[in-house]
Amino acid sequence: MALTGRQIAVEMAQKFQGRDWIAALAELCGQPRDFVEWHLQEDVTPPTELGDAASGMLERADDDFAGLPGSPQN
């Protein structure tokens, strides 16, 4: 079962505390920030491009995600 937008938002917020992960997610999926934010508030499966981008970020979360706004090197 695919995650809903809200479930993705909770998981991303836990993994990327203190970082602007929404901006990175918007860039990765090629959509404006307001599009991403809207879908992250919904209890439905988000569009494929957003879900795929979120999955990719979560898979690499332990790689320190260098370059993500708010990272220690920024």
Secondary structure, DSSP 4 states (H G I P E B T S, - for coil): -PPPHHHHHHHHHHHTTTS-HHHHHHHHHT--HHHHHHHHTSSSPPPHHHHHHHHHHHHTGGGTTTTSTT-TT-
